[in-house]
Amino acid sequence: MSEYQANIAPIAPHNADGQPDAPKEVPEAAPITENEVGEYREQDRYLPIANVSRIMKNSVPSTAKIAKDAKECVQECVSEFISFITSEAAEKCQLEKRKTIGGEDILYAMSSLGFEQYAETLKIHLVKLRQHQAAASNSKVTEAMEQHDD
């Protein structure tokens, strides 16, 4: 059966006169401008606006409205703040010849950049997070051991 299929030519579309249709011209895509590339790169640096908006909405009364430009402003500021802190932490890691930025590196960067009060509060949250992760890990190990005993 495959030898018959090899000899079958595709049928070209025909118009009402029985003549083959003229080949359709595919419009060429417009080239991307430098401005569009710049906008894409800048937008790519920002946190998703939906996430920023959700956090903002959860921080104000349910009857409050938040303007689009306010959301965009906070999106830009928060994204810049994260980049600022992260670049300082990355520099510390690079000096110490490490490739992974850890929570302590972020806290160090915040303190060294003048955000000591926030760093102290976040230090408490980091300890609680690690305790929670350790407890969850221990409960999984215990559960696995109990299933193995059955």
C-alpha positions as CSV (number, residue, x, y, z in Angstrom):
1,M,0.0,0.0,0.0
2,S,2.9,2.4,0.7
3,E,4.1,2.1,-3.0
4,Y,0.7,3.5,-4.1
5,Q,0.9,6.5,-1.7
6,A,4.4,7.4,-3.0
7,N,3.0,8.0,-6.5
8,I,0.1,10.2,-5.3
9,A,0.7,13.9,-6.0
10,P,-1.1,16.5,-3.9
11,I,-4.1,18.2,-5.5
12,A,-3.7,21.9,-6.0
13,P,-6.7,24.1,-5.3
14,H,-8.6,25.2,-8.4
15,N,-10.9,28.2,-9.1
16,A,-14.4,28.0,-10.7
17,D,-12.9,27.9,-14.2
18,G,-10.9,24.8,-13.4
19,Q,-7.6,26.6,-13.4
20,P,-5.2,26.3,-10.5
21,D,-5.4,29.1,-8.0
22,A,-2.6,31.6,-8.1
23,P,-0.2,31.1,-5.2
24,K,-1.3,33.1,-2.2
25,E,1.2,35.7,-1.0
26,V,1.9,35.4,2.6
27,P,2.3,38.9,4.1
28,E,5.7,39.4,5.6
29,A,5.7,40.0,9.3
30,A,6.7,43.5,10.3
31,P,10.2,43.7,11.8
32,I,10.4,44.3,15.6
33,T,11.6,47.8,16.3
34,E,14.2,48.6,18.9
35,N,11.5,50.4,20.9
36,E,9.5,47.2,21.1
37,V,12.6,45.2,22.1
38,G,13.3,47.7,24.9
39,E,9.7,47.6,26.1
40,Y,9.7,43.8,26.2
41,R,13.0,43.7,28.1
42,E,11.8,46.2,30.6
43,Q,8.4,44.5,31.1
44,D,10.3,41.2,31.4
45,R,12.1,42.6,34.4
46,Y,9.0,43.4,36.4
47,L,6.9,41.1,38.6
48,P,3.6,40.1,37.0
49,I,1.1,42.9,37.4
50,A,-1.6,40.4,38.5
51,N,0.5,39.3,41.5
52,V,1.2,42.9,42.5
53,S,-2.4,43.9,42.1
54,R,-3.6,40.9,44.2
55,I,-1.2,41.8,47.0
56,M,-2.3,45.5,46.9
57,K,-6.0,44.6,46.9
58,N,-5.4,42.3,50.0
59,S,-3.8,45.3,51.8
60,V,-6.6,47.8,51.4
61,P,-10.3,47.6,52.4
62,S,-12.5,45.6,50.0
63,T,-14.4,48.8,49.0
64,A,-11.2,50.6,48.0
65,K,-10.2,50.9,44.3
66,I,-6.7,51.0,43.0
67,A,-5.9,53.0,39.9
68,K,-4.0,51.2,37.1
69,D,-1.1,53.7,37.2
70,A,-0.8,53.1,41.0
71,K,-0.5,49.3,40.3
72,E,2.1,50.0,37.6
73,C,4.1,52.3,39.8
74,V,4.2,49.8,42.6
75,Q,5.1,47.0,40.1
76,E,8.0,49.0,38.9
77,C,9.2,50.0,42.4
78,V,8.9,46.5,43.9
79,S,10.7,45.0,40.9
80,E,13.5,47.6,41.2
81,F,13.8,46.9,44.9
82,I,14.1,43.2,44.4
83,S,16.8,43.7,41.7
84,F,18.7,46.1,44.0
85,I,18.8,43.7,46.9
86,T,19.4,40.7,44.7
87,S,22.4,42.3,42.9
88,E,24.0,43.1,46.3
89,A,23.5,39.5,47.5
90,A,24.8,38.2,44.2
91,E,27.9,40.3,44.5
92,K,28.5,38.8,48.0
93,C,28.1,35.3,46.6
94,Q,30.5,36.1,43.7
95,L,33.2,37.3,46.1
96,E,32.8,34.1,48.2
97,K,32.9,32.1,44.9
98,R,29.4,30.7,45.4
99,K,26.7,30.2,42.7
100,T,23.6,30.1,44.9
101,I,22.0,33.1,46.6
102,G,20.6,32.0,50.0
103,G,18.2,33.6,52.4
104,E,21.1,34.8,54.6
105,D,22.6,36.5,51.6
106,I,19.4,38.5,51.0
107,L,19.3,39.5,54.7
108,Y,23.0,40.5,54.6
109,A,22.3,42.6,51.5
110,M,19.3,44.3,53.1
111,S,21.3,45.2,56.2
112,S,24.3,46.5,54.2
113,L,22.0,48.6,52.0
114,G,20.3,50.3,55.0
115,F,17.2,48.1,55.5
116,E,18.3,46.7,58.8
117,Q,14.8,46.9,60.4
118,Y,13.3,44.8,57.6
119,A,16.2,42.4,57.7
120,E,15.7,41.7,61.4
121,T,12.0,41.0,60.9
122,L,12.7,38.8,57.9
123,K,15.3,36.9,59.9
124,I,12.6,35.8,62.2
125,H,10.4,34.7,59.2
126,L,13.3,32.8,57.7
127,V,13.9,30.9,61.0
128,K,10.2,30.0,61.2
129,L,10.2,28.9,57.5
130,R,13.2,26.6,58.1
131,Q,11.5,25.1,61.2
132,H,8.3,24.5,59.2
133,Q,10.3,22.9,56.4
134,A,12.2,20.7,58.8
135,A,9.0,19.6,60.6
136,A,7.3,18.8,57.2
137,S,10.4,16.8,56.1
138,N,10.4,14.9,59.4
139,S,6.7,14.1,59.1
140,K,7.2,12.7,55.6
141,V,10.1,10.5,56.8
142,T,8.1,9.3,59.7
143,E,5.1,8.6,57.4
144,A,7.3,6.7,55.0
145,M,8.8,4.6,57.8
146,E,5.4,3.7,59.1
147,Q,4.2,2.6,55.6
148,H,7.4,0.6,55.2
149,D,6.7,-1.2,58.5
150,D,3.2,-2.3,57.3
